[in-house]
Amino acid sequence: MIVKMHSIMYGYRKLKAQIRVEKGMPGLYVDEMGYMSPLECIKQGVDFEQISEGERQMLKRAGYRFRD
C-alpha cells in the first residue's frame, strides 16, 4: 500500500506501508517512520492512496479512520 504524508515535521512524502499484526492487533508500519498509531496518522496527515478493501477493513477494526 502507498501512503501520502503531509506533515510540518517531515514534509510531503509518499511512502510504502504495510499491515503488521502484533499480539493479535493489526498495526500500520510505514517505511522510514516505523509503527504509526491511529492518533499519529492524524497528527502527521497520513492519507492512504493505494489500499485494498481487505486492508482498509482490517485497519478500520484497529481504529484507523478514512476519508470517504
N, C-alpha and C positions, 0 to 999 in steps of 0.2 A: 504494500500500500504506500501511497505517497501522501505526505502531509505538507501543508504550506504554513509557515510561521511568520507572523508579523509582530515582532516584539521590539520594544525600545532597546532592551539589553543585547539581543542577538541580531537584530535587523530582519530583513526579508530573506527568507530561505525556503527552498524546497528540499525536504529530507525524506529518506526511506524510513519506514516504520514497520513494526510487526507486533503481533499479539503474542505475549508470553504468559503462560499460566504458571503462577507461583502459589503454592499452598491452596490450590483449588480456585483461585481468584484470577481472572484474566486481567492483564495489565498492558499498557501501551509502552513499548520500548522504541525509542526514536534514536537513530544513529546520531552520534556526536552529543546527544543530550542524556541518554540513559532512560530509566523509567520515568514516566510522567503520570502524575495523578490527575483525576478529573479537574481539580482546582488549578493545578499547574498548567493544564491545557488552556484553561480560561485566561489565566494571567499572561501566558506567552502568546495568546492569539492563534492557537493551532486550528487550522481548518483542514478537513480531510478531503483531498482531491480525488484520488483513485482508491476506492474501497468497495469490497464486495458486500453483498447483502448479508451474508453469514457473519462477516467480520463486524459489520455495523450492529447486528443484533447482539453479538457477544459483548461488544463494548457498551451498548445501552444497558445490558443487565449489570455491568460492572459500575455504572453510574456516570458514564461519559455522555455528554449532550451533543446533539447535532442540529444544525440549522437545516430546516426542510424547505 
